[in-house]
Amino acid sequence: MKRTLRSLVVAGCLAGVPRAALACPVCFGQSDSPLALGINYGILAMLGFIGSVLVAFASFFIYLVRRARLVESGALTAPQAPGPRITHAQEGTV
């Protein structure tokens, strides 16, 4: 009973609030307001961030594909460790 009454009260309050109070200036048609300008700049900034992350992600995979082709063709070998090479006979000696 309490839950139904509470739901009815919330629904009545939402129905009683004028739609003008829930809308932003862009929804009213004031596209030249400072709020609308800020929203547009925010959207552009988010698109810029997402675009740069996607470009970086794609370029990393392109780099991996090119590197794999070089290794397969034999043009690129694994880097050698610096310093003197230790042979198998020398491993246990001090």
DSSP file (Angstrom, degrees, kcal/mol; ACC not computed):
  #  RESIDUE AA STRUCTURE BP1 BP2  ACC     N-H-->O    O-->H-N    N-H-->O    O-->H-N    TCO  KAPPA ALPHA  PHI   PSI    X-CA   Y-CA   Z-CA
    1    1 A M     >        0   0    0      0, 0.0     4,-2.4     0, 0.0     5,-0.2   0.000 360.0 360.0 360.0 -46.5    0.0    0.0    0.0
    2    2 A K  H  >  +     0   0    0      1,-0.2     4,-2.7     2,-0.2     5,-0.2   0.892 360.0  52.5 -62.6 -38.6    2.8    2.4    0.9
    3    3 A R  H  > S+     0   0    0      2,-0.2     4,-2.3     1,-0.2    -1,-0.2   0.915 110.6  46.5 -65.3 -42.1    4.7    1.6   -2.2
    4    4 A T  H  > S+     0   0    0      2,-0.2     4,-2.3     1,-0.2    -1,-0.2   0.910 113.5  48.7 -65.8 -42.8    1.7    2.3   -4.4
    5    5 A L  H  X S+     0   0    0     -4,-2.4     4,-2.3     2,-0.2    -2,-0.2   0.912 111.5  49.8 -63.0 -42.5    0.9    5.6   -2.6
    6    6 A R  H  X S+     0   0    0     -4,-2.7     4,-2.3     1,-0.2    -2,-0.2   0.907 110.6  50.3 -63.3 -41.5    4.5    6.7   -2.9
    7    7 A S  H  X S+     0   0    0     -4,-2.3     4,-2.5     1,-0.2    -1,-0.2   0.893 110.3  50.1 -63.3 -40.8    4.5    5.9   -6.6
    8    8 A L  H  X S+     0   0    0     -4,-2.3     4,-2.4     2,-0.2    -1,-0.2   0.893 110.1  50.1 -65.8 -39.5    1.3    7.9   -7.1
    9    9 A V  H  X S+     0   0    0     -4,-2.3     4,-2.4     2,-0.2    -2,-0.2   0.927 112.5  46.7 -64.6 -44.6    2.7   10.9   -5.3
   10   10 A V  H  X S+     0   0    0     -4,-2.3     4,-2.4     1,-0.2    -2,-0.2   0.926 113.4  48.7 -63.8 -44.3    5.9   10.8   -7.4
   11   11 A A  H  X S+     0   0    0     -4,-2.5     4,-2.1     1,-0.2    -1,-0.2   0.890 111.5  50.4 -63.3 -39.0    3.9   10.5  -10.6
   12   12 A G  H  X S+     0   0    0     -4,-2.4     4,-1.7     2,-0.2    -1,-0.2   0.894 110.3  49.5 -66.1 -39.9    1.6   13.4   -9.6
   13   13 A C  H  X S+     0   0    0     -4,-2.4     4,-1.1     2,-0.2    -2,-0.2   0.915 112.2  47.7 -65.0 -42.2    4.6   15.6   -8.8
   14   14 A L  H  < S+     0   0    0     -4,-2.4     3,-0.2     1,-0.2    -2,-0.2   0.871 112.7  48.9 -67.2 -35.8    6.2   14.9  -12.1
   15   15 A A  H  < S+     0   0    0     -4,-2.1    -1,-0.2     1,-0.2    -2,-0.2   0.808 109.6  53.4 -72.2 -28.7    3.0   15.5  -13.9
   16   16 A G  H  < S+     0   0    0     -4,-1.7    -1,-0.2    -5,-0.2    -2,-0.2   0.697  87.3  92.6 -80.2 -19.1    2.4   18.8  -12.1
   17   17 A V  S  < S-     0   0    0     -4,-1.1     5,-0.1    -3,-0.2     2,-0.0  -0.609  84.7-117.5 -76.6 129.0    5.8   20.2  -13.0
   18   18 A P    >>  -     0   0    0      0, 0.0     3,-1.3     0, 0.0     4,-0.5  -0.365  15.2-125.4 -65.3 145.8    5.6   22.3  -16.2
   19   19 A R  H >> S+     0   0    0      1,-0.3     3,-0.9     2,-0.2     4,-0.7   0.771 106.7  69.3 -62.8 -25.5    7.7   21.0  -19.0
   20   20 A A  H 34 S+     0   0    0      1,-0.2     3,-0.4     2,-0.2    -1,-0.3   0.814  94.8  55.3 -64.3 -29.0    9.4   24.4  -19.3
   21   21 A A  H <4 S+     0   0    0     -3,-1.3    -1,-0.2     1,-0.2    -2,-0.2   0.711 107.9  49.1 -76.4 -19.7   11.2   23.7  -16.0
   22   22 A L  H << S+     0   0    0     -3,-0.9     2,-0.2    -4,-0.5    -1,-0.2   0.525  98.1  83.7 -95.4  -7.6   12.6   20.4  -17.3
   23   23 A A     <  -     0   0    0     -4,-0.7     0, 0.0    -3,-0.4     0, 0.0  -0.644  69.4-132.2-102.0 154.7   14.0   21.8  -20.6
   24   24 A C    >>  -     0   0    0     -2,-0.2     4,-1.0     1,-0.1     3,-0.8  -0.499  36.8 -97.9 -93.8 169.2   17.3   23.5  -21.3
   25   25 A P  H 3>>S+     0   0    0      0, 0.0     5,-2.2     0, 0.0     4,-0.6   0.799 122.6  61.1 -59.9 -28.6   17.6   26.7  -23.4
   26   26 A V  H >45S+     0   0    0      1,-0.2     3,-0.9     2,-0.2     5,-0.1   0.894 101.6  52.6 -64.6 -37.7   18.5   24.7  -26.5
   27   27 A C  H <45S+     0   0    0     -3,-0.8    -1,-0.2     1,-0.2     4,-0.1   0.779 105.6  55.1 -68.9 -25.5   15.1   22.9  -26.3
   28   28 A F  H 3<5S-     0   0    0     -4,-1.0    -1,-0.2    -3,-0.2    -2,-0.2   0.621 122.3-105.4 -80.7 -12.6   13.4   26.3  -26.2
   29   29 A G  T <<5S+     0   0    0     -3,-0.9     2,-1.5    -4,-0.6    -3,-0.2   0.526  80.8 130.6  99.3   7.3   15.0   27.4  -29.4
   30   30 A Q    > < +     0   0    0     -5,-2.2     3,-1.4     1,-0.2     6,-0.3  -0.574  19.8 159.0 -91.4  73.0   17.5   29.8  -27.9
   31   31 A S  T 3   +     0   0    0     -2,-1.5    -1,-0.2     1,-0.3    -5,-0.1   0.562  66.4  60.9 -75.9  -6.1   20.5   28.3  -29.7
   32   32 A D  T 3  S+     0   0    0     -3,-0.2    -1,-0.3     4,-0.1    -2,-0.1   0.303  78.7 114.3-101.1   9.5   22.5   31.5  -29.3
   33   33 A S  S <> S-     0   0    0     -3,-1.4     4,-2.0     1,-0.1     5,-0.2  -0.385  78.6-115.4 -76.4 157.9   22.5   31.4  -25.4
   34   34 A P  H  > S+     0   0    0      0, 0.0     4,-2.4     0, 0.0     5,-0.2   0.840 115.8  56.1 -62.2 -32.7   25.8   30.9  -23.5
   35   35 A L  H  > S+     0   0    0      2,-0.2     4,-2.3     1,-0.2     5,-0.2   0.918 107.3  48.0 -65.5 -42.5   24.5   27.5  -22.2
   36   36 A A  H  > S+     0   0    0     -6,-0.3     4,-2.2     2,-0.2    -1,-0.2   0.887 111.6  50.7 -64.6 -39.0   23.9   26.2  -25.7
   37   37 A L  H  X S+     0   0    0     -4,-2.0     4,-2.3     2,-0.2    -2,-0.2   0.909 110.5  49.3 -64.9 -42.1   27.4   27.4  -26.8
   38   38 A G  H  X S+     0   0    0     -4,-2.4     4,-2.3     2,-0.2    -2,-0.2   0.890 109.8  51.3 -63.7 -40.0   28.9   25.6  -23.8
   39   39 A I  H  X S+     0   0    0     -4,-2.3     4,-2.3     2,-0.2    -2,-0.2   0.915 109.9  49.9 -63.0 -43.1   27.0   22.4  -24.6
   40   40 A N  H  X S+     0   0    0     -4,-2.2     4,-2.2     1,-0.2    -2,-0.2   0.909 111.2  48.2 -63.6 -42.3   28.3   22.6  -28.2
   41   41 A Y  H  X S+     0   0    0     -4,-2.3     4,-2.3     2,-0.2    -1,-0.2   0.880 110.5  52.5 -65.9 -37.1   31.9   23.1  -27.1
   42   42 A G  H  X S+     0   0    0     -4,-2.3     4,-2.3     2,-0.2    -2,-0.2   0.901 109.1  49.3 -63.7 -41.2   31.5   20.2  -24.6
   43   43 A I  H  X S+     0   0    0     -4,-2.3     4,-2.4     2,-0.2    -2,-0.2   0.919 111.5  49.0 -64.0 -43.7   30.3   17.9  -27.4
   44   44 A L  H  X S+     0   0    0     -4,-2.2     4,-2.2     2,-0.2    -2,-0.2   0.892 110.5  50.9 -63.9 -39.2   33.2   18.9  -29.6
   45   45 A A  H  X S+     0   0    0     -4,-2.3     4,-2.3     2,-0.2    -2,-0.2   0.926 110.9  48.0 -64.7 -43.9   35.7   18.3  -26.8
   46   46 A M  H  X S+     0   0    0     -4,-2.3     4,-2.5     1,-0.2     5,-0.2   0.904 111.5  50.2 -64.1 -40.6   34.3   14.8  -26.1
   47   47 A L  H  X S+     0   0    0     -4,-2.4     4,-2.6     1,-0.2    -1,-0.2   0.886 109.7  52.2 -63.3 -37.6   34.3   14.0  -29.9
   48   48 A G  H  X S+     0   0    0     -4,-2.2     4,-2.3     2,-0.2    -2,-0.2   0.917 110.6  46.6 -64.0 -43.6   38.0   15.2  -30.0
   49   49 A F  H  X S+     0   0    0     -4,-2.3     4,-2.1     2,-0.2    -2,-0.2   0.936 114.9  46.2 -63.5 -46.5   39.0   12.9  -27.1
   50   50 A I  H  X S+     0   0    0     -4,-2.5     4,-2.3     1,-0.2    -2,-0.2   0.914 113.1  50.0 -64.2 -42.4   37.2    9.9  -28.5
   51   51 A G  H  X S+     0   0    0     -4,-2.6     4,-2.4    -5,-0.2    -1,-0.2   0.906 110.3  49.3 -62.5 -42.5   38.6   10.5  -32.0
   52   52 A S  H  X S+     0   0    0     -4,-2.3     4,-2.3     2,-0.2    -1,-0.2   0.883 111.3  49.4 -67.8 -36.8   42.2   10.8  -30.7
   53   53 A V  H  X S+     0   0    0     -4,-2.1     4,-2.4     2,-0.2    -1,-0.2   0.913 112.2  48.2 -66.6 -41.6   41.9    7.6  -28.7
   54   54 A L  H  X S+     0   0    0     -4,-2.3     4,-2.5     2,-0.2    -2,-0.2   0.893 111.8  49.5 -65.7 -39.1   40.5    5.7  -31.7
   55   55 A V  H  X S+     0   0    0     -4,-2.4     4,-2.5     2,-0.2    -2,-0.2   0.915 112.2  48.1 -65.3 -42.7   43.3    7.1  -33.9
   56   56 A A  H  X S+     0   0    0     -4,-2.3     4,-1.9     2,-0.2    -2,-0.2   0.908 112.2  49.5 -63.8 -41.5   45.9    6.1  -31.4
   57   57 A F  H  X S+     0   0    0     -4,-2.4     4,-1.6     2,-0.2    -2,-0.2   0.925 113.4  45.6 -62.7 -46.3   44.4    2.6  -31.0
   58   58 A A  H  X S+     0   0    0     -4,-2.5     4,-2.1     1,-0.2    -2,-0.2   0.895 111.5  51.9 -66.3 -40.6   44.2    2.0  -34.8
   59   59 A S  H  X S+     0   0    0     -4,-2.5     4,-2.3     1,-0.2    -1,-0.2   0.852 106.0  55.6 -67.3 -32.6   47.8    3.3  -35.3
   60   60 A F  H  X S+     0   0    0     -4,-1.9     4,-2.2     2,-0.2    -1,-0.2   0.920 109.3  46.0 -64.1 -42.5   49.1    0.9  -32.7
   61   61 A F  H  X S+     0   0    0     -4,-1.6     4,-2.2     2,-0.2    -2,-0.2   0.859 110.6  52.8 -69.6 -33.8   47.6   -2.0  -34.5
   62   62 A I  H  X S+     0   0    0     -4,-2.1     4,-2.4     2,-0.2    -1,-0.2   0.913 109.1  50.8 -63.6 -41.3   49.0   -0.8  -37.8
   63   63 A Y  H  X S+     0   0    0     -4,-2.3     4,-2.4     1,-0.2    -2,-0.2   0.910 110.0  49.5 -60.3 -43.9   52.4   -0.6  -36.1
   64   64 A L  H  X S+     0   0    0     -4,-2.2     4,-2.3     2,-0.2    -2,-0.2   0.893 110.5  49.8 -64.2 -39.6   52.0   -4.2  -34.9
   65   65 A V  H  X S+     0   0    0     -4,-2.2     4,-2.0     2,-0.2    -2,-0.2   0.928 112.6  46.8 -65.4 -44.6   51.0   -5.5  -38.3
   66   66 A R  H  X S+     0   0    0     -4,-2.4     4,-1.9     1,-0.2    -2,-0.2   0.906 112.6  49.7 -63.6 -41.2   54.0   -3.7  -40.0
   67   67 A R  H  X S+     0   0    0     -4,-2.4     4,-2.0     1,-0.2    -1,-0.2   0.900 109.4  51.5 -65.4 -40.7   56.4   -5.0  -37.3
   68   68 A A  H  X S+     0   0    0     -4,-2.3     4,-2.3     1,-0.2    -1,-0.2   0.884 108.4  51.9 -64.0 -38.9   55.0   -8.6  -37.7
   69   69 A R  H  X S+     0   0    0     -4,-2.0     4,-2.0     1,-0.2     6,-0.2   0.889 108.8  50.8 -65.0 -38.8   55.5   -8.4  -41.5
   70   70 A L  H  X>S+     0   0    0     -4,-1.9     6,-1.3     2,-0.2     5,-1.1   0.896 111.3  47.7 -65.4 -39.7   59.2   -7.3  -41.0
   71   71 A V  H ><5S+     0   0    0     -4,-2.0     3,-0.5     1,-0.2    -2,-0.2   0.908 111.9  50.1 -67.6 -41.4   59.8  -10.2  -38.6
   72   72 A E  H 3<5S+     0   0    0     -4,-2.3    -2,-0.2     1,-0.2    -1,-0.2   0.871 110.1  50.1 -64.8 -37.0   58.2  -12.7  -41.0
   73   73 A S  H 3<5S-     0   0    0     -4,-2.0    -1,-0.2    -5,-0.2    -2,-0.2   0.645 111.2-120.9 -78.2 -13.3   60.3  -11.5  -43.9
   74   74 A G  T <<5S+     0   0    0     -4,-0.8    -3,-0.2    -3,-0.5    -4,-0.1   0.463  82.3 116.6  88.3   1.2   63.5  -11.7  -41.9
   75   75 A A  S   <S+     0   0    0     -5,-1.1     2,-0.5    -6,-0.2    -4,-0.2   0.720  74.5  49.5 -73.3 -20.3   64.3   -8.0  -42.3
   76   76 A L  S    S-     0   0    0     -6,-1.3     2,-0.3    -9,-0.1    -2,-0.2  -0.979  71.5-170.8-124.2 126.0   64.1   -7.6  -38.6
   77   77 A T        -     0   0    0     -2,-0.5     3,-0.1     1,-0.1    -6,-0.0  -0.721  36.2 -87.8-110.9 164.6   65.8   -9.8  -36.1
   78   78 A A        -     0   0    0     -2,-0.3    -1,-0.1     1,-0.1     2,-0.1  -0.441  52.5-102.8 -68.3 141.2   65.5  -10.0  -32.3
   79   79 A P        -     0   0    0      0, 0.0     2,-0.3     0, 0.0    -1,-0.1  -0.380  34.7-122.8 -67.1 143.6   67.8   -7.6  -30.5
   80   80 A Q        -     0   0    0      1,-0.1    -3,-0.0    -3,-0.1     0, 0.0  -0.612  25.8-108.4 -86.2 145.9   70.8   -9.2  -28.9
   81   81 A A        -     0   0    0     -2,-0.3    -1,-0.1     1,-0.1     2,-0.0  -0.504  38.3-114.6 -70.8 139.3   71.5   -8.8  -25.2
   82   82 A P  S    S+     0   0    0      0, 0.0    -1,-0.1     0, 0.0     0, 0.0  -0.351  74.4  38.6 -72.9 156.8   74.4   -6.5  -24.4
   83   83 A G  S    S-     0   0    0     -2,-0.0     2,-0.1     2,-0.0    -2,-0.0  -0.275 101.2 -30.3  97.9 176.2   77.5   -7.8  -22.8
   84   84 A P        -     0   0    0      0, 0.0     2,-0.3     0, 0.0    -3,-0.0  -0.375  62.7-118.0 -70.4 145.5   79.6  -10.9  -23.2
   85   85 A R        -     0   0    0     -2,-0.1     2,-0.6     1,-0.0    -2,-0.0  -0.663  21.8-143.0 -83.0 136.3   77.8  -14.1  -24.1
   86   86 A I        -     0   0    0     -2,-0.3     2,-0.1     2,-0.0     5,-0.0  -0.876  14.4-144.9-101.7 125.0   78.0  -16.9  -21.6
   87   87 A T    >>  -     0   0    0     -2,-0.6     3,-0.8     1,-0.1     4,-0.5  -0.344  27.3-104.2 -82.9 170.3   78.3  -20.4  -23.1
   88   88 A H  G >4 S+     0   0    0      1,-0.2     3,-0.8     2,-0.2     4,-0.3   0.827 118.7  57.5 -64.3 -33.2   76.8  -23.5  -21.6
   89   89 A A  G 34 S+     0   0    0      1,-0.2    -1,-0.2     2,-0.1     3,-0.2   0.756 106.3  50.1 -70.5 -23.8   80.1  -24.7  -20.2
   90   90 A Q  G X4 S+     0   0    0     -3,-0.8     3,-0.8     1,-0.2    -1,-0.2   0.521  83.5  93.1 -92.1  -7.0   80.6  -21.5  -18.2
   91   91 A E  T << S+     0   0    0     -3,-0.8    -1,-0.2    -4,-0.5    -2,-0.1   0.867  88.6  39.8 -61.3 -42.9   77.2  -21.4  -16.5
   92   92 A G  T 3  S+     0   0    0     -4,-0.3    -1,-0.2    -3,-0.2     2,-0.2   0.554  98.6  93.1 -87.0  -6.5   78.0  -23.2  -13.2
   93   93 A T    <         0   0    0     -3,-0.8    -3,-0.0    -4,-0.1     0, 0.0  -0.529 360.0 360.0 -90.1 154.4   81.4  -21.7  -12.7
   94   94 A V              0   0    0     -2,-0.2    -1,-0.1     0, 0.0    -3,-0.0   0.372 360.0 360.0-112.5 360.0   82.2  -18.6  -10.6
